Amino acid sequence: MVLKNNLKIMRFNKNMMTQAQLAEKVDVSRQTIIAIEQGKFNPSVKLALKMAKLFACRVEEIFYLNMED
């Protein structure tokens, strides 16, 4: 199982938010956002919750497990 995400889609749906803007709002580096979007880094529960709150959605709408990988 691999953790996948819709983070890039969520950013674009949120008024075309940039990686840098998202990083600033959730208090991480832009490189962290890049790594998460590329599937190279799994966010902490705290960071995932911050993102869900920012996007006004459930964590599962941003992050999900891909059972096929």
C-alpha positions as a Markdown table, in Angstrom:
| # | Residue | x | y | z |
|---|---|---|---|---|
| 1 | Met | 0.0 | 0.0 | 0.0 |
| 2 | Val | 1.2 | 3.5 | -0.9 |
| 3 | Leu | 0.0 | 6.8 | 0.5 |
| 4 | Lys | -1.2 | 9.0 | -2.4 |
| 5 | Asn | -2.6 | 12.5 | -2.3 |
| 6 | Asn | -4.7 | 15.0 | -4.1 |
| 7 | Leu | -2.7 | 17.9 | -2.7 |
| 8 | Lys | -1.9 | 19.6 | -6.0 |
| 9 | Ile | -5.6 | 19.4 | -7.0 |
| 10 | Met | -6.7 | 20.8 | -3.7 |
| 11 | Arg | -4.2 | 23.7 | -4.1 |
| 12 | Phe | -5.5 | 24.6 | -7.5 |
| 13 | Asn | -9.1 | 24.4 | -6.3 |
| 14 | Lys | -8.2 | 26.8 | -3.6 |
| 15 | Asn | -7.8 | 29.9 | -5.8 |
| 16 | Met | -4.6 | 28.5 | -7.5 |
| 17 | Met | -2.6 | 28.4 | -4.2 |
| 18 | Thr | 1.1 | 28.0 | -4.8 |
| 19 | Gln | 3.3 | 25.5 | -3.1 |
| 20 | Ala | 5.0 | 28.4 | -1.3 |
| 21 | Gln | 1.7 | 29.9 | -0.1 |
| 22 | Leu | 0.5 | 26.5 | 1.2 |
| 23 | Ala | 3.9 | 25.9 | 2.9 |
| 24 | Glu | 3.6 | 29.3 | 4.7 |
| 25 | Lys | 0.0 | 28.6 | 5.8 |
| 26 | Val | 0.9 | 25.3 | 7.4 |
| 27 | Asp | 4.3 | 26.3 | 8.6 |
| 28 | Val | 6.6 | 24.0 | 6.6 |
| 29 | Ser | 9.1 | 24.6 | 3.8 |
| 30 | Arg | 8.1 | 24.6 | 0.1 |
| 31 | Gln | 10.4 | 21.6 | -0.3 |
| 32 | Thr | 8.2 | 19.7 | 2.1 |
| 33 | Ile | 5.1 | 20.4 | 0.0 |
| 34 | Ile | 7.0 | 19.4 | -3.1 |
| 35 | Ala | 8.0 | 16.1 | -1.5 |
| 36 | Ile | 4.5 | 15.4 | -0.3 |
| 37 | Glu | 3.0 | 16.0 | -3.7 |
| 38 | Gln | 5.6 | 13.7 | -5.3 |
| 39 | Gly | 4.8 | 11.0 | -2.8 |
| 40 | Lys | 8.4 | 11.1 | -1.4 |
| 41 | Phe | 7.4 | 12.2 | 2.1 |
| 42 | Asn | 4.4 | 11.2 | 4.3 |
| 43 | Pro | 3.2 | 14.1 | 6.3 |
| 44 | Ser | 2.7 | 13.9 | 10.1 |
| 45 | Val | -0.8 | 13.6 | 11.4 |
| 46 | Lys | -0.5 | 17.1 | 12.7 |
| 47 | Leu | 0.4 | 18.5 | 9.2 |
| 48 | Ala | -2.3 | 16.5 | 7.5 |
| 49 | Leu | -4.9 | 17.9 | 9.9 |
| 50 | Lys | -3.6 | 21.4 | 9.4 |
| 51 | Met | -4.0 | 20.9 | 5.6 |
| 52 | Ala | -7.5 | 19.5 | 6.0 |
| 53 | Lys | -8.5 | 22.4 | 8.2 |
| 54 | Leu | -7.1 | 24.9 | 5.6 |
| 55 | Phe | -8.9 | 23.2 | 2.7 |
| 56 | Ala | -12.1 | 22.7 | 4.9 |
| 57 | Cys | -12.2 | 19.0 | 4.1 |
| 58 | Arg | -11.5 | 15.7 | 5.7 |
| 59 | Val | -8.0 | 14.3 | 5.7 |
| 60 | Glu | -9.2 | 11.4 | 3.5 |
| 61 | Glu | -10.1 | 13.9 | 0.8 |
| 62 | Ile | -6.4 | 14.9 | 0.5 |
| 63 | Phe | -4.6 | 11.7 | 1.4 |
| 64 | Tyr | -5.6 | 8.1 | 0.6 |
| 65 | Leu | -4.0 | 4.6 | 0.4 |
| 66 | Asn | -3.6 | 3.1 | -3.0 |
| 67 | Met | -4.1 | -0.7 | -2.5 |
| 68 | Glu | -2.7 | -1.6 | -5.9 |
| 69 | Asp | 0.8 | -0.3 | -5.3 |
